[in-house]
Structure formats: C-alpha cells, structure tokens
Amino acid sequence: MTRIVVTGAAGFIGSQIIAGLNARGIDNIIAVDELTQGDKFRNLAGLKIADYVDADAFYGAFAAQRYGHVEAVFHEGACSDTMELDGKYMMQNNFETTKQLFHAAQAQGTRLLYASSAATYGGSATFKEDPAFEAPLNVYGYSKLLFDQVMRRELGAQLQNASTQVVGFRYFNVYGPHEQHKGRMASVAYHQFHQFRAEGRVKLFGEYGGYAPGAQMRDFVFVDDVVAVNLWYFDHPGISGIFNLGSGRAQAFNDVACAVVNTLRAADGHVPLALDTIASMGLIEYIAFPDALRGKYQCYTQADLGALRASGCDHAFADVATGVGKYVQWLAAQA
C-alpha cells in the first residue's frame, strides 16, 4: 500500500494536499507538523491519515529509515513568514531541514515534491526558473533559493531525468480555505473578507513603486489549483525540475478587492459594481504603504509557465474573480 508523507500537514497547503490524496482513496499518510499553535489541528480534523509525527522527531527518524518504504514526500513544512528577520531560524527551518530531507529521500528512492517560492525572484522583472532572474529581497526568499541551488548543483544537468523524482514548486500568491492560522501572512482575500464583515470596507496599500493605489499586481493562485498541480506531478514520477506554480496571470490587488466586495454584496442581493464605484462609495480604503516593507516588497509578479507547460502539465488556472469568489463563499459559509 502506497505510503505518503506530508510535512506541514496541519498548514494551509499541506492539509489541502492530504484532502486531495484522500479524495483519491489514499489515506496511508504520515502527517508531520508541530502543533505549538494548537488550533491548527482543525485543518487535520476532517482528514484521514495513518499517523501523526512531530516535526522535531520526524526528520532524523526518516533518515534512519524508521518508516519503511515511503513512496513520496510532499514537503510543505517551512517558516513562511516573509517578514521574519531571524536569519538563523529561517535557514535552519527552510534550508537545512529541506537539505537533510532531500539527501535522505535520494538515498531511499523516495520521491520529493517540495515547496519553493516566488520570493526567490525578489525584485526581478522576469519570473522564469533561471538563476539569471533570481534576486531575493528577504531571508525567506534566500532560504528557499539556496536549497534550489543545492538541488541543482547535486543533480546537475541530469535534473530533468533524475532517477528519483525531485520537484520544486515556486508558489506565487496562494489563497483559499484553511489558511486562517497564518495570521498576518494569510492572503489578502482572507483579510479583506473579515475587514468587510467588520467595517463595511476593505483595505489596500496606497501608491507605491510607481503603481497607483491598489494597482500593484501579483500572480494570485487558488489553492485548489496548487493541489491539482502537485498531484499531476505525483502522477508523473519521471518528471523532475523546478517549476513556477502560479496562474500565469498578474492581477491588481484592486481586482481581489472587487471580487471580495461583489461576492459579499451578491449574497445580499446586490448587483456587482465596478472598481471606481466601489472606491467612490468608500468600500475600499487605501492606507499608507508601511515603512517596514519598503525595498522588500514585490510590486509585480507573474509566473512564466513555459517550463510547467513544456513538462506536459496543461492544468487550467482560475482567475481572481472565479477563485476569490469561491473562497469568499466558503468563508461566508463558515461564519
């Protein structure tokens, strides 16, 4: 029976990957996380798993082959706080731990599908999986890039034909159900839903980086699409590499605000409004750009999906209106 490990299992993407595996009838899953933040258990409560292992105990035990044959590890465990300044903690959590897992997986013939990040590109204007465009703006992005570099160096030119699959996914701005524990790092859509419910308006950054208020653009990708792509590569064990995982479509933060506002208004029987009308009605509040983010903020991201498509993955990604609309409906149903 296929045995799978999911690290960061109680987290946002990890728990959704388990749900995706469960939907296929796969439940021989070892869930790895640390529940110091105890309410994260809610993301696991409705899922079928074979065992739970604390992250502090797992990595050494896995390297010692104490779990028998593991077909694949979906490695989602990491510190994902892009504003975390403790570089020693970040490098231990995101780089050293992943490197240890990579070496153990290669030694055991276990496939590794892991979370990299679009933060590896930093201030670049081109988002293509090439060292020429990798320029992280913070230690989080660097911790993710350094592992990508190590993996490339160790597997070399044979990366695409690695004997044991290794796939790194450079996640762009992922949003969707079960991210509530992420606090300030939860998606813009999540925060705007709660702002609108509490105050009758949503908040966005004002003018910055040459962009008008709310016009900074990101590649927003729905978590259902992220899971679908992870599972596509799981179904294609002969394909290895580093791949962008975004929608391939840059959209303004204003688009997210419109989707949140119009979805919630529609629930009350109101017709959708255009951005200028939403703004003129005071349903969007533009706030001063925070000093703490100056020089560390990506004003524009858009995944180049060339490598993903060339590998054979033709998954169709939701746009903001569709994905955020579904997400807001889900949030409203939980309230």
Number of C-alpha atoms within 10 A of each C-alpha: 9 11 17 24 26 26 28 21 30 30 27 23 27 26 29 23 23 28 21 18 19 16 12 9 10 17 20 18 23 23 26 26 25 21 13 7 8 10 11 22 16 14 22 20 11 10 16 19 20 12 12 19 17 13 18 11 12 20 19 15 12 19 17 12 15 10 13 10 15 21 17 23 23 23 23 26 24 23 16 17 15 16 14 13 12 10 14 9 12 23 21 15 16 25 22 15 17 24 17 14 21 24 14 18 23 16 12 18 15 21 23 24 25 22 23 27 25 27 29 28 26 24 20 18 14 17 24 20 21 10 12 11 16 22 16 21 19 19 21 26 23 24 26 26 25 17 21 23 12 14 20 15 11 11 15 12 10 12 20 17 14 18 16 20 24 28 27 23 21 25 22 24 22 22 24 24 19 22 21 19 17 14 11 12 15 19 17 20 23 23 16 22 24 18 14 18 14 10 9 14 20 25 18 21 18 17 16 17 13 9 14 11 19 22 20 23 19 22 24 32 26 24 24 19 19 24 19 16 20 20 16 15 19 20 10 13 17 14 19 23 23 23 23 24 28 28 28 21 19 19 20 19 22 21 19 22 29 25 26 28 26 22 24 20 14 12 11 9 9 11 10 16 14 10 18 11 12 18 18 9 10 13 19 24 15 16 13 12 15 10 8 9 10 11 11 15 16 21 17 21 27 23 25 19 20 13 15 19 12 9 15 12 14 12 14 10 21 17 19 27 16 12 22 26 21 18 22 24 16 13 17 15 8 7 7
